[in-house]
Every structure is written in C-alpha cells, then in structure tokens.
Amino acid sequence: MTDIKPYLTIPLLEACNFRCVYCPPEGETYHTPKTVFLPEKICGVLDTVMAVGMTKVRFSGGEPLMYPHLEQVIDYAVNLGLEVHMNTNGYFLLQQLPWLQHYKDKITVKVSLDAHSNEALQAVSKVSKIERVIEGIRQGAAAGIVKRLNFVLTRLNADQIPGILALCKELGLGLKIFDMYPVPETEQAWRIYFAPMEVLALEGEAAPIDPYTQKYGTPTEELLVDGVPVRIKNCFNGTRYHAMCEQCAAFPCPEGLYCVQVTPSMTVVPCRLGLHLYRQCDDFTQLGSALSEIIDIYDTSYLAYDFGDKYQGFHDARLIELEGGAVADLEVIPLLGYVANTSGENIRC
C-alpha cells in the first residue's frame, strides 16, 4: 500500500448533456479559470504525470465523450503506459464504440447509471433515454470496454438498485454506490435529495478491501452481492484530511483528499473545496513541482470522522423519514461560510 500514489483526474471539458441533481453545473472544472483544454496541453500533462511517478489517470468532464480530441488523448495515455480510466454517462457510447473497442484491456470505462427506468433517470438527470444508455452499456461490456457502473444514491432512485444489480449480474459488471454529498453549489439539492446508505439494506459476502481507498479519501466497503462486486463509498464512514485542510472554510468536507485534478487552466486541484491548496501553473516544470508537493500532502494525510460527526443528526433524521417514520426536523448546519471562487485567482506556482 505504501507505493500507491494518488491518481490524477483530468476534466476534459465542462459541457454535459445531462443535468444531474448532484453535480455542480460546470462539472469538475468549477472554481478554476475557464479555458479550452487543448490536446497538446493534455499530452504535456500526461508526460508530467509519468515523470512524478503517478500511474493512473481518469478522464472526466462534463461528459468526456463530447470532447472532440478524446481518441487522441486516450491513445497518448495508453502508449505512455498509464492506467487509463474514463467516467461517462453512457449517452454517446454507441457512436464512440467503434474506436474505443480497439483499446480493450487498456482502458476502463465506468458508466454513471443512476436509474433503471426512464422516469427515474428523468428525475435524476433530466434525460429520459434509458434504452439508449443501457444498449451502449451492453455493447460496451460485450466489447470488454465497460467494466463498472457508478450509482449515486438519492431519495429519487433508491428503489432502482435491484434493477441496476440485475443488469450488472447479467453483463458481468461491477457496481460502485456513492452517497450524495454537498459542495456549495449543490448544498440545497443535498438537503432535499440525500438518502443515507442504510436505506439500501444491502447484504452480501465481504470482499477484499480496496488498497487505494484505505490510503486516500473515504474507506470503502466491499461486498459480493448475488455475485456482483459492489463497492460502497459512504462519507459518513470518515475521510482523509491533512493539517492544511483545517485552514479551509469548508472543513470538515465530505470527501477530503481523494484524487488530484489538473484542470484546463493548468490548475492543480488537490481537493475541490480547498481553494487555498490550488496551484496555478504556467508551464510543465511548475506542474511537476506542484504535483510532487501535493503527493507529499496526500501521503501525510490522516483519517478522521469530522464530517459524519457534524452531520449525523441530519443523517439520522433523514433515515427515520425514509424508513417510514415521522417526518423529522432536517435543519442542518450550513457549510462553514464557504464562498465559491469566482475571481479565477489561485495560488501561483
């Protein structure tokens, strides 16, 4: 476990054709200056990632399948020898599979599927094309490209899990279930839609732990549910912070130090809410130094339960409500005076 490095997320663009209730409106590029992520710059970022000893990269967005140079940057990452992952909502999978399938066993595509019916998908994402998405998943799984489904639990879709599990079993896919957690732009939605993980009452055989989540972010629970490998990420089970996190207005945040991002503006983002930790870089030499610094911060992080302790009353009241008890008082403490960064000003490398 000691040799594991944090992985890098590259949000290719902010555009997305879904409007999920749990996502910030600009995807994972928010709080950093807006610019186009040119493929040449991405290739330079990937070279730098290799140079500092990071081995895994995840392409996200927005919706990465809408990025016009996706094949070029995936090909570059694969040829560098990086472990390549991509998160997608699956809507464009069918039309992108002809070239994606050439990277079988070289990339891992994870599809965010928060529903098994059109009605639930419409409620969560404002899109009702479930047949198209599931057909893309079927063909992607058959081609050896799609390996896992991701599911964000909300009160809108808790009843969809049996159908999602059945699809995973049919296609031989894994499943990761996330609880919904707040960032400033989604805090109001969180208060409305949050559902505690306990409402699922999943039962299964314990599976080996994930070494990555034992070292970074929230420790996950691993189960084998009716033959389906299920990973559960529950922010009420603690997360990892660094002493520098305690200076942040959003501390204690729900995710902590989980993965590093480099955004189109060449901003290194160790934690999406920790603006004081952002590093704005002008060139790849500065980027390498910033990434090395952030790796050291990650490697000296500690596990704590501050977020769960702070919001446990909200969690318990919502659980009582959803299990059919009396509607409880769901007033919660707001995030600690956090104000989104709209200036585009970050610490310079």
Buried (B, 14 or more C-beta within 10 A) or exposed (E): EEEBBBBBBBBBBBEBBBEBBBBBEBBBBBBBBEBEBEBEBBBBBBBBBBEBEBBBBBBBBBBBBBBEBBBBBBBBBBEBEBBBBBBBBBBBBBEBBEEBBBBEEBBBBBBBBBBBBEEBBBBBBEBBBBEBBBBBBBBBBEBBBBBBBBBBBBBBBBBBBEBBBEBBBEBEBBBBBBBBBBBBBBBEBBBEBBBBBBBBEBEBEEBEBBEBBBBBBBBBBBBEBBEBBBBBBBBBBBBBBBEBBEEBBBBBBBBBBBBBBBBBBBBBBBBBBBBEBBBBBEEBEBBBBBBBBBBEBBBEBEBBBBBBEBBEBBBEBBBBBBEEEEEBEEEBEEBEEBEEBEEEEBEEB
